[in-house]
Amino acid sequence: MTDAIDTIEVRANVIMTTASLKAIVENTKKFSQKDEKGRYRVDTADAVGKMISRFLLEMDFEAFAQDEGNYPPLG
């Protein structure tokens, strides 16, 4: 059993490479079904959000956020 963690959903603008987005779209298509016209029904924005959320949780973004040295000059 895993420990529950307190999370919140935040909407944000994220800068990423076009190659990253292309990889998410291509890989998501591999796991989705085509409709009767042969088109994929993939919510790209949802896939990107899930990928980023997973990355932040698994790569310890909490520790990164707590380190004051990671903050850019504000103001």
C-alpha positions in Angstrom: 0.0 0.0 0.0 1.4 3.4 -0.9 1.1 6.5 1.3 -1.4 9.0 0.1 0.1 12.4 -0.7 -1.7 15.8 -0.7 -1.9 17.1 -4.3 -3.6 19.9 -6.1 -4.2 20.5 -9.8 -2.5 23.6 -11.2 -3.1 25.0 -14.7 0.1 26.5 -16.1 1.9 27.4 -19.3 4.8 25.1 -19.9 7.6 25.5 -22.4 8.8 22.2 -23.9 10.5 21.2 -27.1 8.4 20.2 -30.1 10.2 16.9 -30.1 8.8 16.2 -26.6 5.3 17.0 -27.7 5.7 14.9 -30.8 6.9 11.9 -28.7 3.9 12.2 -26.4 1.5 12.3 -29.3 3.1 9.4 -31.2 3.4 7.2 -28.1 -0.1 8.0 -26.9 -1.5 6.9 -30.3 0.1 3.5 -29.7 -2.1 3.0 -26.7 -5.4 4.4 -28.1 -8.0 3.0 -30.4 -8.9 4.4 -33.8 -12.5 5.4 -34.4 -14.7 4.0 -37.3 -13.1 6.5 -39.7 -9.6 5.5 -38.7 -8.8 8.6 -36.6 -7.3 8.6 -33.2 -9.3 10.0 -30.3 -6.5 11.3 -28.2 -6.7 14.3 -25.9 -3.2 15.6 -26.4 -3.5 18.2 -23.7 -4.6 15.6 -21.2 -1.7 13.3 -22.2 0.8 16.2 -21.7 -0.6 17.1 -18.4 -0.5 13.5 -17.2 3.1 13.1 -18.4 4.3 16.3 -16.7 2.4 15.4 -13.5 4.0 11.9 -13.4 7.4 13.4 -14.0 7.1 16.0 -11.3 6.0 13.4 -8.7 8.5 10.7 -9.7 11.5 13.1 -10.0 10.9 14.9 -6.7 9.8 18.3 -7.8 8.9 19.0 -4.2 12.6 19.0 -3.2 13.4 21.1 -6.2 10.7 23.6 -5.2 12.0 23.8 -1.6 15.6 24.7 -2.7 15.7 28.5 -2.8 18.7 28.4 -5.3 16.3 27.2 -8.0 14.3 30.4 -8.0 14.8 33.0 -10.7 15.1 36.6 -9.7 11.5 37.8 -9.2 10.4 41.4 -9.5 
